[in-house]
Amino acid sequence: MTELTKSTLTDPTKFEDPVWGGNQLKRIPVFCRFSDGELEDLYNHGKLVIIKPGVSAVIEGEPTRGLFILLAGTVSVFKNIAGSSGMHRLAYLEEGSYFGEFSLFDDAPRSATVTAESACYLFQLDVDEFLKFLDKSGHEAKVRFYKTCAEELAKRFRHLNTDYITSQKILWKYALRKDDGADQKG
């Protein structure tokens, strides 16, 4: 949970403070190796976006790229259900959450739809602005960023691997279990 309060929403000028914004960016794992000054500068490359309830910040399949930080409000993350027009809710995100960070370094279309549940203040960092920041910051900053991205991907992959193995064990446990009632009926 962030330090946001109802009074912050009545005074959104707080969102313009690069020191405050740099502290928001600091919580995103792929930015953990940037200095406070670099994060404050990076925050100045983004913009504040305000969306109403029911409006989507990103839509699954669209080719947009960029990171969002939820400064105030709540959103839901949805994934299309293959073969139908329905969507499945994957997550409910609150203040301080972020999404779209991997689009800063890959060209894949959006993998989910993110829709506002309440009025939302979002920090948006477009990929072109981020690349300008990296170019200005130099080679060493790029290496730190991409190394951190690789480590974060490896961590997420290991977590998914563990989840997959656990789910397969559970699936096979129930698939191989004999149903005594079915044997007696046949």
SVG drawing of the C-alpha trace seen along z (x, -y; Angstrom):
<svg xmlns="http://www.w3.org/2000/svg" viewBox="-24 -20 53 74">
<polyline fill="none" stroke="black" stroke-width="0.4" points="0.0,0.0 1.3,-3.4 1.3,-6.6 -1.7,-7.8 -4.7,-9.1 -8.0,-10.6 -6.4,-14.1 -3.8,-13.1 -6.6,-12.6 -7.9,-16.1 -4.3,-17.4 -2.9,-15.5 0.1,-17.9 1.9,-15.3 2.1,-13.1 4.2,-15.8 7.0,-15.6 9.9,-13.7 11.3,-12.7 8.0,-11.1 7.7,-9.6 11.3,-8.2 10.3,-6.4 7.3,-4.8 9.7,-3.6 12.1,-2.2 9.6,0.5 9.6,2.0 12.1,4.9 13.5,4.0 14.5,0.5 16.1,1.6 19.7,0.9 19.0,-2.7 20.1,-5.5 17.6,-7.9 18.6,-10.6 18.2,-8.3 14.7,-7.3 13.7,-10.9 14.9,-11.7 13.1,-8.7 9.9,-9.8 10.2,-13.1 10.1,-11.1 6.6,-9.8 3.2,-11.4 0.2,-11.3 -2.9,-9.6 -6.3,-9.8 -8.9,-7.2 -12.5,-6.7 -14.1,-3.4 -14.7,-1.0 -12.0,-2.4 -9.1,-0.2 -5.5,-1.4 -4.3,1.4 -6.2,4.0 -5.0,7.5 -3.5,7.9 -2.8,4.2 0.7,3.3 1.3,0.5 4.4,0.6 5.1,-1.0 4.9,-0.7 2.1,-1.8 2.2,-2.5 -1.1,-2.7 -0.7,-5.8 -4.3,-5.9 -7.3,-3.7 -7.9,0.0 -7.8,2.0 -8.6,5.5 -6.5,7.6 -8.4,9.7 -7.4,12.4 -9.5,13.4 -10.9,16.9 -9.9,18.8 -12.8,19.7 -15.3,17.4 -16.1,13.7 -15.6,14.0 -12.8,12.8 -11.3,14.3 -10.1,12.0 -6.5,12.7 -5.8,10.1 -7.1,7.1 -4.5,4.4 -4.4,1.6 -2.3,-1.5 1.4,-0.9 1.0,1.9 2.4,1.8 1.9,3.5 3.4,3.5 7.1,3.5 8.2,6.2 6.9,4.2 9.9,1.9 12.2,4.5 10.1,6.8 7.8,6.1 5.0,8.5 1.5,7.3 -0.3,6.7 -0.9,10.1 -4.0,8.9 -6.5,6.2 -6.3,3.8 -9.5,2.0 -10.2,-0.6 -12.5,0.5 -12.4,-3.1 -11.1,-6.4 -7.4,-5.9 -4.3,-8.0 -1.6,-6.2 2.0,-7.0 2.7,-6.0 6.2,-5.6 6.2,-5.0 8.9,-2.8 10.3,-5.5 10.7,-7.9 12.3,-5.1 14.8,-4.4 15.6,-8.1 16.3,-7.9 18.6,-4.9 20.5,-6.4 21.1,-9.6 22.1,-7.6 24.8,-5.7 26.0,-2.1 26.4,-1.3 22.8,-2.1 21.6,0.1 23.7,3.0 22.2,2.6 18.7,2.5 19.0,5.5 20.9,7.6 18.1,6.9 15.5,7.8 17.2,11.1 17.4,11.9 13.7,11.0 12.7,13.3 14.8,16.1 13.1,15.7 9.6,15.7 10.5,18.7 11.6,20.7 8.4,19.8 6.3,20.8 8.3,24.1 7.6,24.9 3.9,24.0 3.7,26.2 5.4,29.2 3.0,28.8 0.0,28.6 1.1,31.7 1.5,33.7 -1.9,32.8 -3.4,33.5 -1.8,37.0 -2.8,37.7 -6.5,37.2 -6.3,38.7 -4.8,42.0 -7.1,42.3 -9.6,45.1 -13.2,44.4 -14.5,47.4 -18.1,46.6 -17.4,46.7 -15.8,50.1 -18.8,51.6 -21.3,50.2 -19.5,51.8"/>
</svg>
